[in-house]
């Protein structure tokens, strides 16, 4: 049994109290096998995580590059003057204007 900080219990004479549970070879082999299997799953998970992380970085770089290209195209293309289009939309054609005499 361990103390509050994970240290083994100490007897009055300072020696470590030994655990009286005896494990046979089969139990150690079973635990070792389970730990190997868990380790294998964690390795697979780490590989998938690294792969996804790499793909994410590629996507972010691609997005950044596309954004830079879009800005460059936008800055090169002259934007039509909005005031000239508004004037033409609000003016009536001369043929529609009637004399008010």
URCORTA-V296468 format. One record per run of one state. SS is the DSSP state (~ for helix, > for strand, _ for the rest). FROM is the first residue (numbers start at 1). LEN is the number of residues. If there is no record, write none. Layout:
BEGIN
((SS,FROM,LEN) (SS,FROM,LEN))
END
This chain:
BEGIN
((_,1,1) (>,2,1) (_,3,5) (>,8,1) (_,9,1) (>,10,1) (_,11,5) (>,16,1) (_,17,8) (~,25,52) (_,77,5) (~,82,9) (_,91,3) (~,94,3) (_,97,5))
END
